[in-house]
């Protein structure tokens, strides 16, 4: 069964107008790289949002059908690449662990969606000839 598609405003996909005669349409996704490695992308930003929503990395990963170890690796990579950590993690124990976005993480999330919107507007204004 295919995954449900996120609404365009919550998706990094941009679509231009379709050229009916040629059957062509410009589409694209945006992501940010640092030194050739992915830093922020649609999936990573959704992971940040799920961490903020659920309060734990495990719950965020489960909500995305992602393994905990993969989510952990993505967070570790984003934290290493960012000037400041994006996610703060608390180790588990009697009171349980947790995770939350730092102010830098919240800013990165907002900045990414702002870039996505700008990219979508740009692509929507391009027509394939």
N, C-alpha and C positions, 0 to 999 in steps of 0.2 A: 504494500500500500504506500503511495507517495506521501511525503511529508506535506502538511498544509503549508501554503506559502504565507509568509509574513506580509502584512499590508505594505505597500510601497513606501509609506512614510517611515516604516520601521525595518526597512530592508535596504541594503547597500546597492541594489540593482538599479541602474538607470536605463531608461528606454527612450529613444528618440522617436519621431514620427515615422510611420512605415511608408516606404515608397511602394505604392500599390502596383505600379507598372512593373517594377523590377523585383518586387517581393522581398526587398531588403529593409532592414531596420537596424539602426545603431543601438547596441546595448553595451553596458560596461559596469564594472564593479570597482570600488575604490578601497584601497588598503594602504596603510603606511608602513614603510620599511625603514630599518636603520641598519646601515652597513650590509645591505643585501638580505637581511632577515626580516620576516614579518614582525612588526611591532603591534599594530592595531588593525583589526579587520572586523567585519560584521560579526563573525562567530565569537571573537575574543571580547568584543564590546557587549554582546549579549551575555556572555559569561560574567562580565563585570556587573551587569544589571541584575542577573540572577543571584549573584553573591549578595548584592545590596538587598534584594527582595527576600531571600531565604535566610541570610545570616550565617550560613556555613558553606564551605566549599563542597562538602559532600552532597548537600541538598541541591546546590546550584548545579553540580555535575549531573545528578540524577534527573533533574528537571529538563536537561538537555540530552538525555540518553548518552551521556559521556562518561567514560571511566574516571574515577577519582584521580588516578595517577596521571591521566592525560590533562585533566583540569589543573592539577597541581603543577605539572610541567609548564603549562601555558601561563599560569600566574607567576611562577618563578621567572620565566623568560621575560614577561612584561615588566616585572619589578626590576630585573637586572638592566633592561634596556632604557627604562625611564630615568629621568634625572632624580626623581623621588619615587619611592614605592607607591604603586597604585592600590594594592590590597594589603591590609594588615591581618595577619592570621594569629589566632591564639590556640595554643596546643590544647588537646583534649585532657580530660581528667575527670575528677568527681563532678565538677560543675559543667563539664563538656567544653568543647572547643568552640571556635567561631571564626568568622571572617567578616571583614567590612571594608568598604572602599575608604581610602584616605581622601582628603581634599584634592590631592593630585589625581586620584582615580576618578573622582566625580568630574573634575575639570576635563580629563582626557575623554571621558564618556560624552560629555556635552560637546566638546570640540569635534569629536569624530562625527557625531550626528549633524553638526553644523556644516562640516566639509561634505558629507554625503548629500545634504540638501543642495549645496552650491553645485556639486557635480551633477546631480540630477537635473537641475535647472539648465546647466550648460548643455548636457546631452539632449534634453528635450528640445532645445533650440536648434539642433543640428539635423539637417535632412540629408539622407543619403541620395545622391543623384545617380 
